Amino acid sequence: MVESSTPPKKIQNLRNFTVQIRHIQQTETVVGTGFVISSDGLIATCAHVVVAAGVNPRLGRIPSHWELIRQRFFRSSDALQTDRAAALTVYFPQARLPQERKQTAIVVGCFQDSDDDVVLLQLQADHLPEGVEVAIVGEADDSVNVPDERRFRSYGYRRLGNYQGLQADGAILGTTEPPADRILLQDPLQLRSPEIDSGMSGGAVLDVVRDRVVGIIAETSDIRTGADRDTSFAVDYAVVIELLHPDASSAVSSTQGDALVLTTVSATAPTVKPVALTPDPAPKQRFDLSRAPTLIEEWVGRDALLAALNQDWADPHCHVTAIIGFGGEGKSTFARQWVENVQRDAALPMPDGVFWWGFYEQPNVDEFFNAVLKHLDLGGIDPGQLTSVDAKAQTIRAMRGRYLFVLDGLELLQEQEGDDYGLLKNRDLCTFLRTFADGNHASFCLLTSRFPVLDLIDYTTYQQRELGPLNRDDGRQLLKNIGVKGSNKELAEVVDDWGGYALSLRWVGTYLLDKHGGNVKRVREIPVPDQKQPVYDRLQSVLRSYDGYITQAEREFLNVFSLFRLPVVANNALQQVFEAKRSSPYIPPRQPPLDPITKWLLSLKKFLDWVLRRKTTSRVRLREKLNVSVTELSSSNFNALIRRLVAYRIVKDYPESGYFTLHPLIRAHYRDQLAQGNSDWVKTVHRRIGEFYEKNTVVPEFPSLSDLTPLVEAVHHWCQAGDYDEAYKVLWERIFQRERRVLTYQLEAWDTSLNMIKEFFTNGDTTQNPLVVDKGNQRWILNHAGVCLSSLGRLGETLPLYKRYIAGAIEAEDWSNAQIGYRNLASLYVNLGDIPASAAVAVSALTYARSVEDKKGEQYSLAHQGWAAHLLGNLDTAQNAFQHAERLQQQTNPETKHIYGPRGIWYADHLRRWGDAVYARRITEANQSICERNHWSGSLSDCHRLLGDLDTDAKLSTAQSHYNEALQIARSISNRDVLIEALLARGRWAARQGDAVAAASDLEEALGYAVAGGYRLYEADIRVGLAWMHRAAGNLDAARQEALRAQRMSETMRYYWGQKDAAEVLEALEQVA
């Protein structure tokens, strides 16, 4: 059978089985890379990596080149440890639980009679950390004996600036002869890749066509020029197989049935049809570049990268490409130029539409989705009905035609440090991009970022392209295009001095042109940066030179403009803000009468000025006009100031949409200056900006998030001005609209709400007291911050806020709010798995509710008591509490017969487990109607989930549609426990139906949320579901492990139903055995 040379769309995620190898004594020092090859904790790496870590893997003489590598990269006079029990530190960045990331391992395999650079390590823990996978492996023979070069990917811990943990991409060229001084069992693999470097030794070589790890990165060339500058070598994985099975034949299977490989069920999600999706809307040419920066006239070079991107665009198997580079390299400019080339080049496929989104200018992901769906012109599809990210992504994939999407400045939404470096912070955007990379459509997405997009490294449909500095010729041409004059040698020296960084060269060039007519010899006025300095420090050198040259009006403008977080329409917002700095219109002071001699001297001065001015350039004359306060500029001069800053590339112009913004590096520079200046002046400007947003915003009755965004900005600026009470007034009256709580109850914008509420704390530190004056408002802010954190799955941060809220309410003898605090705390304790504590604080809530004769509060508190009793297995107590709560509901509101919202969900869940499915369904259907009427999305999702459970119990075919609806709603909001509940229910149902693939998709996603957020109760339930999933897949050992783990957790929490459900799985497994 002939193997296809076309790579699969999705491959193994290298990060999920790659580990850091650290020094045995300096346990924070990374010396190399390794990867997991078995479920019982075997790790493959290079022998020289273990030597560099301070351990002799042979316990005797080692090849000289291993020691040479140690001395070159990790110089040490310490003797190598030879104890067989010497424990190396291995670190698993992808482990879900932080406490499981740092582990120890010992050497269990190394060749004694050959020089093959391979070692096997055995993890000393009894199980792999949660979230870590096992590599699927194979010999390299089928990767080298092929007609063409075979593409590979790798991942390892080379360092680039502050970043450690990077990808490599390249080609497997074939095998080569070993060095004459080495005895090897297998010939080395020769690789070609520009990214492989020190620190990647021990990393996996993943053949992207076969989706098999076929080698281990071992060496790279020191040559940085010529034919061999990108040459590296790897160990054939067949050597590892030989080390594992020295007596076995060379024909070792690399299939998923290999005993060396633990496989997990594929996480492919079941197909869910989006709401109101009609097939194949006809393509329309729609080009929206209103958010894109303007093309620059002085564009030069980048030919090789443009050609590579053209190749990606023309390749039907490539769907996402990321342009990665430092800030100031010109990523946005490059992307804009490439889009222009695509539209003009008849040799390239013409897109049916282009859509550009800049996250620095518009960072809200929800607004991005709404804008892109509006751009696509979906015909009969209402974008408002596409509530879930899955639905939105699948709708975009379903479009006929070839659309080009550009997502600029993605780094704003990526983790910038730590173990999650490079990963997207926003789960919805991650889901969208991964769905886009899945393919089955003709469109293409171009990303720009300072960081690698590691969420996509397991897709062969994704390409990463590096944007580096300009070479000497291109940099010299850029300076000439700007108008800098000088010899080629002088211009080349400027390029070298500034490292070829595009933004630096543009600023230097425009500075020379404006101040010295382009004379390159005057460049020495700008201190030459130290090449050892970080890139951003070099850029600051140019900005400091500009600060000494720009006019007073320009400096004032940039200081004020740096305070705006969002793009603004200059003629509108900025002039209003600047004019507002005066309490009344500016009127020049009346001048006294002039005597005849003075009049004559002034006339002579005007004449001389006129003569001299004819010899000056318009550029110099404009500079003279701008050397006043910005508040004194006429409208024409104000506009000229903006045009001048746009020409400098200091202000970014978006002419199609009519707004302006600053380059992020420039904004940071001027904000830093403001932080060191007059704080009262800064507060005044913030106040004026807040007034501008507040006065110029009209909110409709049912607003969208974009309708509220200007008011969110107003809150930010009022807080920055120190006027927290005015900010609170805007928040409560205009954004929340008092008890309607539009932002959270209707829009479920918990992340936006949390970011805004943190503005009321010093430096966003919620351990401090809110800065509003009123004590009641302080308590409300504390409580709402806790509710936001809890809804977003950040339970550990929620507990102290609730406790402070309750303590403040009790101190003020505010019993009504004390009971609310105790109820919130009861819900939190359930999620954290402390059920007895939940039961105890529910009693306190009930006591305070009765003390103020609050019947609604009493009803809510009884429902909390009933739920805690249900979870503990005290079913009669639970039934009595729920019935009492329902009677109170009927007394206070006779038209509503049943308790509703979350409390109605708890009661119906209890009844279902108790055996009264009929009444449980009646309550849930009534609850569903109330939630639909009030647009309570979270509770509505829970209703559909519960109806699915009831249908499952009754063996009705409608269960799946309810689960799908529950999950679709849950994905449209940012309430984490609702999403976990929906994923758990559908995954558990799929497992019991025998569909292990669909179950794994939902349950593993839910487990990730539960573990990361500390949802202990949900984690136990999810592990029961995983046990059923493994049973359906025939993996009985894994099923038993999950069930036992769920049982132990439930016993610790005193969770009755967790123990009961785990026992049911274990009994079913015994029957199979």
Number of C-alpha atoms within 10 A of each C-alpha: 3 4 9 9 14 11 18 16 19 19 19 20 19 25 23 19 24 31 31 27 31 25 24 21 12 11 16 15 15 22 28 27 31 30 31 27 23 20 18 18 20 22 28 26 28 28 29 29 30 29 24 29 26 25 25 25 30 20 14 8 9 16 16 8 13 19 17 15 17 19 14 10 12 17 12 12 7 7 9 17 17 14 13 14 11 17 21 24 23 27 22 26 24 21 21 19 16 15 9 16 19 18 17 18 21 22 24 17 19 23 19 13 10 12 18 24 25 25 24 27 25 20 23 15 13 8 10 22 20 17 16 20 26 25 27 24 27 26 22 24 15 13 25 17 13 13 8 13 16 22 23 26 23 28 30 29 27 23 15 10 8 8 15 16 23 22 20 19 20 21 16 26 20 19 20 12 11 14 10 6 9 12 13 18 17 17 18 23 28 20 27 21 20 15 19 30 22 17 24 31 30 36 31 33 30 30 26 25 19 22 21 23 28 27 28 31 29 28 24 24 13 12 11 11 8 7 8 13 15 20 20 23 23 26 29 26 24 21 24 26 19 17 17 15 12 11 8 11 9 13 9 14 13 17 14 13 11 14 12 21 20 16 18 14 15 12 16 12 12 14 10 14 14 21 19 14 20 15 10 13 18 11 16 17 14 15 17 17 19 16 21 23 20 17 15 13 9 13 15 17 15 16 10 9 17 16 12 12 21 18 13 20 24 16 13 15 21 22 28 27 23 26 25 22 19 17 20 22 21 19 24 24 17 22 24 20 17 18 19 12 14 17 15 11 10 9 9 14 13 18 22 16 20 22 21 24 23 19 18 20 20 14 17 15 14 15 14 18 19 15 14 18 19 14 15 22 16 20 11 10 16 14 22 11 13 24 17 21 24 22 23 22 22 22 25 20 21 18 21 17 18 19 25 21 21 24 19 25 23 22 22 17 20 22 16 18 12 10 16 14 20 23 21 21 16 12 12 21 18 18 16 19 16 20 17 22 27 19 20 15 20 19 26 25 22 23 22 27 23 23 23 25 26 19 17 22 23 21 23 26 24 24 19 21 16 15 19 18 21 22 16 18 15 20 26 25 20 24 29 17 16 20 19 25 19 15 12 14 10 15 24 20 14 24 27 17 17 23 21 22 24 24 19 22 25 22 22 27 25 20 23 24 20 18 15 14 16 22 16 21 16 13 18 9 9 16 13 14 18 14 13 8 9 12 20 13 13 21 23 16 16 21 20 13 16 16 13 9 14 16 20 15 21 23 19 15 20 20 20 20 24 21 19 17 17 18 19 17 14 17 15 11 16 19 18 15 21 18 16 19 16 10 7 8 10 10 7 7 6 6 6 6 7 10 8 9 9 10 12 12 11 13 12 12 12 12 12 11 11 11 11 10 13 10 8 10 11 11 13 13 12 14 21 11 16 21 15 15 14 21 19 16 18 11 11 8 15 23 14 17 22 21 14 18 18 16 16 18 18 22 20 20 24 18 14 13 13 14 20 22 23 24 17 15 15 18 20 14 17 19 18 13 11 17 10 8 11 10 12 11 13 18 18 18 24 25 23 21 27 26 19 20 19 18 12 10 14 14 13 9 8 10 15 15 19 13 15 20 18 22 26 24 20 27 30 24 28 27 26 21 22 18 18 22 18 15 26 22 14 19 22 16 13 18 26 19 14 12 9 13 17 22 20 20 17 19 19 22 18 23 16 16 20 17 15 19 22 18 22 30 19 14 9 14 12 20 13 12 15 24 20 21 10 10 14 16 16 19 24 15 24 29 23 19 24 27 22 25 23 24 20 18 24 18 22 14 16 23 18 16 23 26 19 17 25 25 16 19 22 16 11 13 11 16 21 19 24 25 31 23 24 26 27 25 26 29 19 24 23 24 23 22 23 19 24 19 15 26 22 14 23 27 19 17 30 25 17 23 24 18 13 14 12 16 17 16 23 24 26 27 31 27 30 33 27 30 32 29 23 27 22 19 16 14 19 13 15 25 20 15 22 29 18 16 28 23 16 21 22 14 13 12 12 11 9 15 15 22 27 23 18 18 24 24 24 24 29 29 22 23 22 19 13 14 10 13 19 12 14 24 20 13 21 28 16 17 26 23 14 17 19 12 9 11 14 18 22 25 25 27 27 30 30 25 29 28 26 27 23 22 18 17 12 11 10 12 11 13 22 21 16 23 26 24 22 30 28 24 23 27 23 21 23 22 23 22 22 24 25 26 22 30 28 30 28 27 30 29 23 25 25 16 15 17 18 24 22 24 33 26 20 27 30 20 17 25 25 16 21 24 17 15 20 18 24 21 23 24 28 29 27 30 27 30 33 30 30 36 31 25 23 20 19 12 16 20 13 17 25 23 16 24 30 20 18 28 26 16 21 24 13 12 22 18 24 17 18 28 23 13 19 26 17 14 21 22 13 12 18 10 8 9 7
